[in-house]
Amino acid sequence: MGKKYVMALTGFFLVFFALAHMLGNL
């Protein structure tokens, strides 16, 4: 449990949110 884990998780959610937003606008 370190910053790398938190940053990776945050990055994953950011990508997931961006993809969901793009799919929602199709």
Secondary structure, DSSP 8 states (H G I E B T S, - for coil): --HHHHHHHHHHHHHHHHHHHHHHT-
